[in-house]
Amino acid sequence: VQLVESGGGLVQPGGSLRLSCAASGFTLEDYAIGWFRQAPGKEREGVSCISMSENSTWYTHSVKGRFTISGDNAKNTVLLQMNSLKPEDTGVYYCHLPRVDYWGQGTQVTVSS
């Protein structure tokens, strides 16, 4: 099992980024996958999750209407489209497979002018 995040970077407030979580060793559509983030000095928090088999998604209140999670079965990848980014969205974003409590290595997102 492996999850590899990519797509982070530095962006100005109001900008957009698209994060990818590429899976190997299992088929993403069979499991729920979550995105978490951790800001400096703060606890890790859930941002969004998706279950492609159940066609369901969840977002934490602070990102509703700005972030969109989706799955690309052909690429075995989960995407997190982040629009209208705010400085408080800054942090390391992690992909998580709850079934076996597996975490990716994370990708840094910095929103700053």
Secondary structure in CASP SS format (residue, H / E / C, confidence):
PFRMAT SS
TARGET T0000
AUTHOR 0000-0000-0000
METHOD secondary structure of the structure
MODEL  1
V C 1.00
Q E 1.00
L E 1.00
V E 1.00
E E 1.00
S E 1.00
G C 1.00
G C 1.00
G E 1.00
L E 1.00
V E 1.00
Q C 1.00
P C 1.00
G C 1.00
G C 1.00
S C 1.00
L E 1.00
R E 1.00
L E 1.00
S E 1.00
C E 1.00
A E 1.00
A E 1.00
S E 1.00
G C 1.00
F C 1.00
T C 1.00
L H 1.00
E H 1.00
D H 1.00
Y C 1.00
A E 1.00
I E 1.00
G E 1.00
W E 1.00
F E 1.00
R E 1.00
Q E 1.00
A C 1.00
P C 1.00
G C 1.00
K C 1.00
E C 1.00
R C 1.00
E E 1.00
G E 1.00
V E 1.00
S E 1.00
C E 1.00
I E 1.00
S E 1.00
M C 1.00
S C 1.00
E C 1.00
N C 1.00
S E 1.00
T E 1.00
W E 1.00
Y E 1.00
T C 1.00
H H 1.00
S H 1.00
V H 1.00
K C 1.00
G C 1.00
R C 1.00
F E 1.00
T E 1.00
I E 1.00
S E 1.00
G E 1.00
D E 1.00
N C 1.00
A C 1.00
K C 1.00
N C 1.00
T E 1.00
V E 1.00
L E 1.00
L E 1.00
Q E 1.00
M E 1.00
N C 1.00
S C 1.00
L C 1.00
K C 1.00
P H 1.00
E H 1.00
D H 1.00
T C 1.00
G E 1.00
V E 1.00
Y E 1.00
Y E 1.00
C E 1.00
H E 1.00
L E 1.00
P H 1.00
R H 1.00
V H 1.00
D C 1.00
Y E 1.00
W E 1.00
G C 1.00
Q C 1.00
G C 1.00
T E 1.00
Q E 1.00
V E 1.00
T E 1.00
V E 1.00
S C 1.00
S C 1.00
END
